[in-house]
Amino acid sequence: MSLPFKVKFYYWIKTNPVGIKFWALAQGPIAVYSRVRDFFVWLLVRVLVGGIRALGPDRSSNLMGGIARGIGPWLPNSKIARTSLKASFPEKSGAEIEAIVRGVWENLGRVAGEFVHLPKMWDFDPSNPNTGRIEFTPRTAELYNLLRDDGKPAIFVSAHFANWELPAVAAFAHGLDTAVVYKEPTNRGFAELVRETRTGTMTELISSNRHSIFTMTEVLRQGRHLGLVVDQFFNGGVEITMFGRKTRASPLPARLARNVDCPIHAVRAIRLPGNRFRMELSEELQLSRDAEGKIDINAATQKISDVFESWIRESPEQWLWLHRRWR
């Protein structure tokens, strides 16, 4: 069978002396092109962000949500969302599925519009609760205070639900010493924007890589808190069942909790009408343990997924259905 041209070309580049020399000479122009491209992306990001910031959080959320709601359903990722939604909610009609898809895109657009205003999004006043953009149940506020003062480590797990930046902001606002794990964008412009926006609203950012597990473990051993967003497909992860179908999830929260022997809490923001949010922090998840008394990683990972599924069933349009959760 004949190999594709690009495979043959790659093989020639890597094995032929002429190809090796050609590749070496090409690195200079390629590097220059990459730097120029990154600069223009950085410039475009700054211009767009400046315009969105000028609108204020509510207007930028409404604008970006409306744009995404109108354009998003026509984009290729919507096919992934429709396929997953039909399999997860077979009882829903085509019109209901389309309404959810539009809602998913609107939520994503709103998150983008709100992100640049993240430092201003938090207006919770403990002396006048539930009068601003953010509201709490009394038990959620109590749990935040208990976790802040007990001097013990804990893991917060969350999902790409509503505005998924707010749980980390909530922990910071309540004085919890919390490190947040995130995947750093490869583009310099986006990476700078993410770090710049989150600085001052979160205690510590840990860029996810193959060595970050050691940093996460140390955070917990110091009696601090760790925030993880773990609702996407994870290659090589633990097999779980979600919406009645097999998929794979990251065992990281369960593995860390087993090693350090600390509790896991689930946390989310729920999007409400009028650009408002309700924060919800769960009680400690009751996780199965093995014969040695240690947390069962597979069962704990399934438990976390069950919590996420219950959230999604309540408000499916607030979850990010645009990634391939089932493969």
Secondary structure, DSSP 8 states (H G I E B T S, - for coil): ----HHHHHHHHHHHSHHHHHHHHHHHHHHHHHHHHHHHHHHHHHHHHHHHHHHH-HHHHHHHHHHHHHHHGGGSTHHHHHHHHHHHH-TTS-HHHHHHHHHHHHHHHHHHHHHHTTHHHH----TTSTTSSSEEE-HHHHHHHHHHHHS---EEEEE-SBSSTTHHHHHHHHTT--EEEEE---SSHHHHHHHHHHHBTTBSEEEE-STTHHHHHHHHHHTT-EEEEE--S--TT-EEEEETTEEEEE--HHHHHHHHHT--EEEEEEEEETTTEEEEEE-------B-TTS-B-HHHHHHHHHHHHHHHHHH-GGGB-TTS----
